[in-house]
């Protein structure tokens, strides 16, 4: 398997992820190891950072599966947190955000070790009737991919921007999750707002997926919400906080950009790791 050292993970420019997570378009070119062929039989990860190219029948395309484990910790049997990227980005975006180093720091500080699995998604991680269903990939395909690498099933999910929408959509169907963490969740308070994104075919489709319209299905989960006070989605995220009453709710100075996400990522990983370890 190909690997990249912690020091080899390059940080992207401050404007790259803002564009990637708030506007449609091609995924940015980001750093990381070359994708390699997945193992032919169950095999534990032998590198802290790997990328493998997987065929997703649910999405009808090939996707990158990025796996990050703490340096120096045997990966076999680790609990897993799914990581969902923003719009226009891809799984490798989490390398640009410094997730490998942040995970190492969290574990070094005493957070019980866990692994992070990121995959490529699209259109708010929802089935919008195009034959491309990211939620089915997460629910039906990713568990087998993790098992093939001798990792435990995903028991937590984190998402940034569009990925926050997707993480909350996933959580509605997976109440067994021990942690749900969203940063700058791209939520919509009205159909006109959602319609402007040109993702959902109609209002009914949006209403079926919009987390703010299904907050009753999210209550009772261990949830954390982080958002910048200058973020255009701050108002929607405040509505989420009021409705769900998350375990952690942090609104702090910042916008909808990689600078803010890098800043809160250590706190997010601490929240996830501590909840994964809780009985």
C-alpha positions, 0 to 999 in steps of 0.5 A: 500500500502507498503511504505518506509521512505526516510531514509529507502531508502538504497544506492547501491554500486558504482559498482552495477549500472555501471554493471546494466546499461551497461551489460546484465544480471539479475536485481540487488537486490535493496532496497524498499517496497514489491510489493502489489496488485494494487487497485481494483478501482481508489484510490489516493496514500496514501504513498510517495513511493509504488511498485505495481506488474502489468500485462503488456500485451504489455510485456507479463510479470509482472512488478513493477510499482514504484510510488514516490511522494513528502513527505507531498504533496497530490498525487492526480492530480499531474503531472507525469514524467516517469523514465526509468532505464538502461540495466540489472536494474529495476524500483527499481534502482531509489530507490538506486539512491536516487530519493525519497530524491532528489524529496523531496529536489527539492520540498522543494527548490521551484520546483512545486511538481510532481510524478515519475513513473518507470516501468521495461523495457528491450532491450533498451525499444524498440520492437525488434520483440520478443512479448515484447514491452516496448514502447507499455506498456508506451504508452497504459498501463501506462496511465491507471495505472496512472489514476487508482491512480488518477494521471495525464497522464505522461507529462515528461520522464527521462532516464538513460543509456539504459533508455535514449535511451528509453526516446528519443524513447518515445519522438519521438511519444509523442511531447506533452511532456513538458520535456525529460531528459537523463543521459548518454544516451546509443546511438550508432553511428554505426551499428557495435557498436549497433550490439555488444549489441546483442539486435537488430535483424538486422540493419534495426531494429536498424535504426528504433529505434536509436535516433541519426538517428531520431533527426529531430523528437526530435527538438522542445521538451524541452530537457536536456542532462547530461553526464560524460566526461569519459563516453564511450557514451560521444561522442554519447551524444555530437552528440545528443547535436549538432543535437538537441540543447537541452535546457540544455546540461551539460557535467561534470566530471564523468563516466557511474556509479551511483556516476555520476547519483546521482550527477546530479539527483537533477538538472535533477528533477529541470529541469523536475519539472520546465518544468512540471509547465510551461504553 
